[in-house]
Amino acid sequence: MPDYLYLSDIESSLIRVMLVLGIAIILPLWFDEKNHWHRSTMFAVAGVLALRYLWWRATETIAPAGLTWDCLASWSLLGLEALSIISSLSSFVIMSRIRHRGDEATEQINWWDAASPPRVAILIATYNEELEILERTIIGAKALNHPNKAVLVLDDGRRDWLRDYCGTQGVRYVTRDDNVGSKAGNMNNALRVLAQDAVPPDYIAVLDADFVPHRGFLSRSLALFHDPKIGLVQTPQHFFNADPIQHNLGLSRSYPDEQRFFFDHLQPARDAWGIAFCCGTSSVMRWQAVQDVGGFPTESITEDFMMTLVLRDGGWDTAYLDEPLTEGLAPEGLKEYVTQRSRWCLGMMQIARSRVGPFARNNLRLRDRWSVIDAVLYWLSTFPFRLAALTYPLLYWYFNITVVNAEVADVIGYFGVYYMWVLLAMNVVARGMVIPILNDVSQILGAIPIARSAIVGLIQPHGHPFKVTAKGGDRSRIIIQWDLLRPYLILLLLTIGGLLIGIFFDGFSFNDAGQGKSVVLFWTLYNVLVLSMTLIAFVELPREEKHIADAPEKTSLIVGGTPLPVLIKSLTQDTLRYEGLCHPLGSVGTINLQGVGDVRVTVIAKTNHGARLRLQTTPAQKEALLLRFYVDGGSPGVARASIVALVKDLARRLSFNP
């Protein structure tokens, strides 16, 4: 092809990409995220571009059929990519609608007879959590503004100290002789205990041991039960600490946690289709509905999603209330993060093969079956495809195996336009939450064990132990997760080696690949960038207690009877840092904290603009602090990405100054 024609094709393809970028500037001014027609139009275009791209890939970029390595590699990658695109098409349909129930909850608040508010049993299942974690959950549950409630701590660890603590707090302690059925079995045991009460509850609320309810959690959730068909109301999970990706990349102030897209956007969209599902903690269930279906299912290690389907099979509906009504502890370490995601994946595969699977004989609606298939496709396609995208370019550099035979102009015109439009659609809907590279890193981190869980779970769904996500522990030092990091370090070295081969050794650079070599070159450079960022995320930075939603607070410090105005800059359960005049080390006084009162303090360190104090709280003041930190606030964390702040934070992290 003449060079001028080649350049003309690239320019034409770039014009299409620029057109999408132009629409990206205008679209937010027109788009209404609550308008189903707006959403449907945008995702319909995404679907058309996805099918257009897939058709091009299948008809113009694949090696000829035959017993060759080129054919095997080319067609296997296409198969993984096609599965991933099918999963995306399903997501596009789901995201084309949305439902927000906040107004409904406000209109139906206290719909019951004021003289006899419904009785609610709050179940807090625990196995090995420390008191520091459990006490804030128990105290928060007691502070709920619903008058007719009972708090039950379900201890599968059978710990005497926890029984005694529950006695001092006036909450009910429940245990059993064995741990059969893991968490689901623990809650089923609580159901049997409650069924023997003189007056069983009308509703049960489920809280993980590390999740603290806001005061309105019950009153807002119960409002949706005005509809007698509703068997379960799920609320979102928010986190008062940064997840491992945010923390290790230094992005806790500029990038949302990994689950924000799901809880803030995907679940409300699923609710519009009537397929929002239970996520365990932060949910409320109708007692009668749970009794009708025989309690919590134990066939899957993700009993929460399966509970949704079991209820639906029994004729009960699920609702989703997208309001920040609880906040909890995100996995602090990468091992815990990966363990949790792998368990979710394995549990979904077990559900797919269960009595409420999409192809089983049951009473599920077509949309419920689609819901399960959509979730299975996500786990089965996303992570294997991520791994393939990292490894397949190496086949070209080291073995001269052509995986994608395409011209640069076509890649830009088909893939570039599709990719840019999907990126535009997701960020218009999710308000800047989907960031390239960072989104890749979040999926790559656990891709190997998650992909293994997906495949093993489909083939052999049963016989896998329940793995509890560890909480707490020493987070005061840098830890490099070598076991998780090692495969990606090897991949990075091999990728860089392939680049060096292509650049410096003409005999191995396979110039006969034509423009296809340019495509692989760009692909490889992108992989180097993503893998490098992934390796940084495997370096776990020290953590300290921090409250994301805290704001500076003016108050007075009294030492020696003299009040001193100060500005509180950080506050934890044990220490306080302020800006203002610093008294000598060891000075003792009191400081007034909003909602807590006058707290006795000791000056323990001098800072650049003030001092650090040690708090000496009474038990009542400690509880008041916990309520202030976790119960009385709004939504903790970052709701959307701030690009300017994100770039600054990344630059700070890459300069090794987190």
FIDRENTOR-886552 format. One line per 3 residues: for each residue y, z, x of C-alpha. Coordinates in steps of 0.02 Angstrom, whole numbers, plus 50000, padded with zeros to 5 digits. Example, Ala and Ser with C-alpha at 12.3 -4.5 7.8 and 13.67 -1.06 7.14 Angstrom:
% FIDRENTOR-886552
49775:50390:50615 | 49947:50357:50684
This chain:
% FIDRENTOR-886552
50000:50000:50000 | 50173:49957:50071 | 50271:50110:50127
50416:50074:50009 | 50296:50073:49860 | 50217:50234:49921
50386:50319:49931 | 50433:50250:49762 | 50278:50329:49683
50316:50498:49762 | 50497:50488:49704 | 50439:50447:49528
50321:50596:49528 | 50456:50710:49596 | 50574:50654:49458
50446:50716:49330 | 50436:50883:49416 | 50626:50893:49422
50629:50855:49237 | 50519:51007:49206 | 50635:51112:49315
50783:51049:49213 | 50697:51101:49053 | 50667:51271:49133
50854:51296:49143 | 50887:51246:48962 | 50732:51312:48874
50771:51499:48883 | 50934:51465:48790 | 50837:51391:48643
50672:51481:48648 | 50637:51625:48528 | 50481:51717:48584
50447:51778:48407 | 50455:51602:48332 | 50278:51535:48313
50338:51354:48310 | 50431:51376:48474 | 50281:51456:48555
50158:51330:48482 | 50261:51182:48541 | 50277:51247:48718
50093:51289:48737 | 50040:51127:48652 | 50133:51033:48789
50044:51143:48917 | 49877:51099:48838 | 49913:50912:48839
49965:50918:49022 | 49809:51019:49065 | 49695:50890:48983
49794:50748:49064 | 49769:50830:49235 | 49584:50863:49204
49555:50683:49151 | 49639:50620:49309 | 49535:50739:49415
49373:50684:49334 | 49407:50497:49338 | 49506:50466:49498
49477:50603:49627 | 49288:50633:49626 | 49165:50567:49754
49041:50435:49691 | 48879:50502:49621 | 48741:50513:49747
48642:50629:49860 | 48787:50667:49976 | 48882:50823:50027
49042:50741:49967 | 48969:50724:49792 | 48902:50902:49788
49066:50979:49847 | 49177:50868:49742 | 49084:50891:49579
49055:51078:49602 | 49241:51109:49628 | 49281:51002:49476
49157:51105:49373 | 49240:51269:49424 | 49413:51197:49393
49363:51127:49224 | 49295:51298:49172 | 49458:51377:49227
49561:51250:49128 | 49454:51278:48973 | 49493:51463:48992
49678:51420:49008 | 49672:51312:48851 | 49600:51458:48755
49739:51569:48821 | 49870:51440:48770 | 49807:51445:48591
49809:51635:48589 | 49984:51643:48663 | 50051:51521:48533
50075:51666:48411 | 50136:51845:48426 | 50152:51999:48318
50260:52153:48343 | 50222:52301:48229 | 50365:52417:48276
50461:52387:48114 | 50303:52413:48013 | 50271:52579:48100
50450:52634:48064 | 50438:52585:47880 | 50271:52672:47856
50304:52830:47958 | 50235:52984:47869 | 50159:52879:47730
50042:53022:47687 | 50079:53173:47577 | 50199:53282:47677
50110:53439:47615 | 49944:53385:47692 | 49967:53279:47850
49804:53201:47912 | 49702:53304:48033 | 49682:53223:48205
49559:53270:48342 | 49620:53219:48515 | 49473:53183:48631
49502:53199:48819 | 49344:53145:48910 | 49329:53206:49090
49199:53204:49227 | 49269:53248:49399 | 49459:53250:49383
49558:53389:49466 | 49664:53517:49372 | 49824:53433:49434
49774:53277:49336 | 49701:53363:49183 | 49838:53490:49152
49974:53362:49118 | 49861:53272:48993 | 49815:53433:48903
49994:53497:48900 | 50056:53327:48840 | 49926:53323:48701
49978:53496:48642 | 50161:53439:48636 | 50129:53295:48515
50246:53308:48365 | 50107:53284:48237 | 50079:53455:48157
49895:53446:48109 | 49800:53415:48271 | 49665:53489:48382
49640:53453:48567 | 49461:53438:48632 | 49422:53428:48817
49251:53345:48839 | 49185:53401:49008 | 49037:53303:49077
49060:53398:49241 | 49017:53566:49160 | 49149:53659:49263
49181:53844:49232 | 49360:53836:49295 | 49401:53700:49168
49323:53802:49026 | 49432:53949:49078 | 49589:53842:49089
49557:53771:48915 | 49545:53951:48854 | 49716:53993:48925
49790:53836:48844 | 49712:53868:48675 | 49619:53701:48670
49437:53670:48628 | 49312:53650:48771 | 49157:53544:48734
49014:53506:48853 | 48830:53453:48844 | 48669:53472:48942
48661:53295:49012 | 48769:53142:49042 | 48668:53016:48942
48774:52869:48886 | 48914:52911:49010 | 49087:52914:48931
49028:52844:48763 | 48889:52973:48757 | 49013:53110:48796
49125:53059:48651 | 48976:53040:48534 | 48929:53219:48575
49106:53269:48523 | 49084:53174:48360 | 48927:53274:48322
49020:53436:48358 | 49166:53385:48246 | 49048:53331:48106
48984:53510:48098 | 49158:53581:48069 | 49202:53645:47897
49338:53513:47888 | 49306:53357:47995 | 49459:53262:48059
49533:53114:47968 | 49568:53024:48133 | 49520:53039:48315
49632:52995:48461 | 49561:52948:48631 | 49649:52991:48794
49582:52966:48969 | 49593:53121:49076 | 49739:53047:49173
49841:52984:49024 | 49983:53084:48949 | 50043:53049:48772
50226:53041:48727 | 50277:53153:48583 | 50275:53013:48455
50105:52940:48503 | 50015:53006:48349 | 50153:52988:48220
50190:52807:48269 | 50006:52757:48281 | 49955:52843:48119
50091:52746:48026 | 49987:52586:48039 | 49840:52667:47950
49935:52646:47787 | 49827:52490:47775 | 49656:52553:47719
49568:52410:47812 | 49631:52468:47981 | 49496:52562:48076
49579:52570:48247 | 49755:52564:48318 | 49776:52527:48503
49937:52559:48600 | 49980:52494:48774 | 49947:52582:48937
50095:52615:49050 | 50086:52694:49223 | 50195:52823:49307
50138:52770:49480 | 50133:52602:49566 | 49966:52511:49568
49891:52464:49739 | 49968:52289:49739 | 50144:52352:49701
50130:52497:49822 | 50048:52412:49971 | 50168:52264:49963
50318:52379:49939 | 50361:52306:49768 | 50357:52458:49653
50543:52438:49613 | 50545:52249:49587 | 50376:52188:49524
50281:52246:49368 | 50109:52321:49376 | 49960:52205:49362
49922:52250:49181 | 50096:52225:49108 | 50064:52044:49058
49908:52093:48964 | 49980:52242:48870 | 50155:52176:48838
50115:51995:48796 | 49931:51951:48779 | 49882:52096:48666
50026:52064:48542 | 49975:51881:48540 | 49794:51929:48506
49854:52045:48368 | 49937:51896:48283 | 49763:51817:48274
49682:51979:48218 | 49583:51996:48381 | 49675:52133:48477
49545:52245:48554 | 49522:52427:48598 | 49557:52477:48778
49489:52653:48763 | 49629:52772:48807 | 49789:52774:48703
49697:52726:48544 | 49677:52809:48373 | 49528:52780:48258
49491:52819:48077 | 49354:52951:48066 | 49267:52864:47922
49263:52698:48015 | 49186:52778:48170 | 49056:52866:48061
49016:52704:47969 | 48968:52615:48131 | 48870:52760:48204
48992:52816:48338 | 49036:52737:48504 | 48917:52601:48567
48823:52640:48727 | 48752:52466:48763 | 48901:52419:48873
48991:52513:49010 | 49152:52452:48928 | 49124:52541:48764
49305:52514:48712 | 49301:52324:48691 | 49129:52337:48613
49193:52468:48491 | 49316:52339:48426 | 49176:52218:48388
49063:52351:48313 | 49204:52404:48196 | 49239:52223:48151
49053:52195:48119 | 49065:52343:47999 | 49214:52267:47907
49355:52364:47992 | 49512:52286:48069 | 49604:52329:48230
49794:52337:48249 | 49901:52341:48406 | 50065:52436:48417
50162:52374:48568 | 50266:52529:48603 | 50263:52639:48760
50179:52792:48686 | 50073:52850:48832 | 50080:52841:49021
49945:52869:49147 | 49885:52856:49325 | 49849:52681:49390
49712:52669:49522 | 49794:52728:49682 | 49674:52645:49805
49607:52470:49818 | 49426:52527:49812 | 49460:52613:49646
49558:52462:49584 | 49417:52341:49626 | 49284:52460:49555
49378:52471:49391 | 49399:52281:49373 | 49218:52249:49421
49162:52374:49288 | 49269:52287:49157 | 49193:52120:49206
49014:52183:49202 | 49044:52269:49035 | 49109:52108:48959
48953:52014:49014 | 48846:52150:48935 | 48942:52130:48773
48917:51942:48777 | 48729:51973:48780 | 48731:52114:48652
48707:52128:48463 | 48893:52090:48440 | 48894:51944:48561
48969:51777:48509 | 48800:51695:48479 | 48708:51843:48403
48670:51861:48217 | 48804:51979:48153 | 48952:51989:48034
49086:51939:48159 | 49213:51808:48108 | 49231:51647:48205
49391:51711:48285 | 49302:51869:48344 | 49169:51763:48428
49307:51659:48507 | 49388:51820:48569 | 49229:51867:48664
49206:51692:48733 | 49388:51691:48791 | 49363:51855:48885
49199:51796:48962 | 49280:51633:49018 | 49420:51729:49101
49303:51836:49206 | 49179:51695:49239 | 49305:51562:49291
49459:51643:49366 | 49383:51734:49514 | 49248:51609:49569
49380:51472:49562 | 49500:51575:49668 | 49365:51592:49800
49325:51407:49791 | 49509:51363:49816 | 49507:51464:49977
49346:51395:50048 | 49333:51212:49998 | 49471:51146:50114
49366:51211:50260 | 49232:51084:50214 | 49352:50945:50260
49417:51019:50423 | 49248:51067:50493 | 49124:50944:50414
49228:50794:50356 | 49176:50825:50175 | 49303:50754:50054
49324:50871:49907 | 49475:50792:49822 | 49513:50609:49857
49691:50589:49794 | 49859:50519:49842 | 50009:50633:49863
50108:50548:49724 | 49966:50573:49601 | 49944:50756:49648
50129:50785:49616 | 50129:50681:49457 | 49976:50761:49379
49948:50932:49454 | 50130:50967:49500 | 50195:50931:49326
50055:51030:49242 | 50076:51178:49359 | 50265:51185:49343
50258:51175:49153 | 50129:51315:49140 | 50233:51420:49259
50385:51385:49152 | 50295:51426:48989 | 50222:51589:49052
50386:51650:49125 | 50487:51604:48971 | 50362:51699:48862
50332:51842:48983 | 50511:51856:49047 | 50485:51821:49232
50320:51913:49250 | 50211:51775:49326 | 50258:51752:49510
50164:51623:49617 | 50073:51690:49770 | 50085:51871:49706
49985:51821:49553 | 49857:51739:49669 | 49848:51894:49779
49815:52007:49630 | 49664:51901:49582 | 49599:51872:49758
49593:52056:49807 | 49439:52092:49703 | 49375:51915:49681
49211:51936:49777 | 49141:52091:49687 | 49212:52034:49520
49132:51861:49535 | 48969:51947:49583 | 48981:52061:49430
49013:51912:49316 | 48860:51816:49374 | 48744:51967:49387
48803:52033:49219 | 48761:51872:49128 | 48590:51857:49209
48541:52042:49204 | 48657:52135:49085 | 48567:52303:49084
48518:52435:49209 | 48687:52454:49294 | 48759:52630:49321
48929:52681:49253 | 49051:52698:49400 | 49195:52818:49369
49364:52764:49437 | 49408:52900:49563 | 49575:52987:49541
49679:53095:49656 | 49624:53126:49836 | 49720:53123:50000
49845:52981:50002 | 49954:53046:50144 | 49904:52921:50280
49886:52736:50309 | 49712:52671:50268 | 49651:52495:50306
49513:52442:50187 | 49409:52351:50316 | 49258:52320:50204
49365:52231:50074 | 49478:52148:50204 | 49345:52077:50321
49291:51923:50219 | 49472:51869:50194 | 49514:51896:50377
49368:51781:50421 | 49430:51654:50294 | 49606:51662:50367
49543:51635:50544 | 49434:51489:50489 | 49581:51414:50392
49698:51427:50541 | 49560:51355:50651 | 49543:51207:50533
49730:51176:50543 | 49725:51179:50733 | 49581:51057:50733
49678:50940:50619 | 49836:50951:50725 | 49771:50946:50904
49602:50860:50900 | 49613:50682:50836 | 49427:50661:50849
49402:50796:50718 | 49553:50762:50609 | 49471:50626:50504
49619:50509:50492 | 49516:50392:50384 | 49546:50512:50239
49716:50431:50213 | 49835:50524:50099 | 49694:50642:50052
49721:50727:50219 | 49902:50767:50171 | 49840:50847:50010
49714:50956:50105 | 49848:50999:50234 | 49967:51067:50101
49822:51156:50015 | 49773:51237:50180 | 49949:51293:50222
49963:51374:50050 | 49797:51464:50080 | 49862:51530:50247
50012:51604:50156 | 49909:51681:50016 | 49776:51751:50132
49908:51826:50246 | 49989:51914:50099 | 49818:51972:50039
49779:52051:50208 | 49943:52148:50201 | 49894:52213:50029
49733:52284:50104 | 49837:52402:50212 | 49859:52554:50100
50022:52644:50130 | 50043:52833:50111 | 50093:52894:49939
50199:53038:49882 | 50238:53105:49710 | 50373:52996:49634
50437:52974:49458 | 50490:52795:49432 | 50599:52827:49282
50698:52970:49362 | 50887:52948:49373 | 51013:53050:49475
51064:53209:49383 | 51218:53317:49406 | 51189:53505:49404
51237:53665:49495 | 51150:53759:49635 | 51187:53946:49645
51162:54033:49813 | 51234:54205:49842 | 51314:54205:49671
51422:54052:49709 | 51390:53894:49604 | 51390:53729:49699
51395:53559:49610 | 51255:53446:49673 | 51175:53280:49628
50985:53281:49612 | 50913:53124:49693 | 50726:53160:49679
50623:53289:49588 | 50437:53330:49592 | 50335:53476:49529
50360:53568:49694 | 50517:53501:49779 | 50692:53438:49744
50812:53336:49851 | 50997:53340:49817 | 51161:53273:49885
51294:53403:49920 | 51336:53546:50035 | 51183:53612:50128
51155:53799:50140 | 51064:53873:50291 | 50875:53849:50296
50785:53988:50205 | 50928:54020:50084 | 50868:54074:49912
50952:54036:49747 | 50931:53954:49577 | 50960:53779:49513
50979:53725:49332 | 50862:53585:49278 | 50885:53499:49112
50747:53548:48991 | 50678:53677:49113 | 50816:53806:49141
50864:53903:49297 | 50728:53883:49429 | 50715:53990:49584
50728:53884:49744 | 50723:53899:49933 | 50811:53780:50056
50672:53707:50164 | 50752:53557:50252 | 50919:53476:50286
50943:53291:50243 | 51078:53166:50289 | 51185:53207:50137
51114:53369:50071 | 50953:53468:50073 | 50774:53481:50010
50725:53632:49907 | 50558:53713:49869 | 50539:53752:49683
50464:53918:49631 | 50427:53887:49448 | 50352:54005:49322
50201:53940:49223 | 50315:53903:49076 | 50439:53810:49188
50298:53709:49267 | 50242:53653:49094 | 50421:53609:49050
50431:53502:49207 | 50271:53412:49162 | 50339:53376:48989
50500:53312:49064 | 50410:53198:49188 | 50280:53123:49073
50310:53162:48889 | 50494:53148:48852 | 50535:52988:48947
50531:52808:48894 | 50432:52668:48974 | 50398:52702:49158
50388:52568:49290 | 50455:52391:49300 | 50446:52281:49145
50487:52115:49231 | 50511:52046:49404 | 50682:52046:49484
50679:51898:49603 | 50824:51956:49714 | 50754:52132:49728
50577:52063:49752 | 50632:51956:49900 | 50722:52104:49978
50571:52217:49954 | 50451:52088:50027 | 50566:52063:50176
50571:52251:50203 | 50381:52262:50192 | 50352:52116:50309
50468:52198:50434 | 50348:52347:50431 | 50480:52459:50354
50411:52502:50180
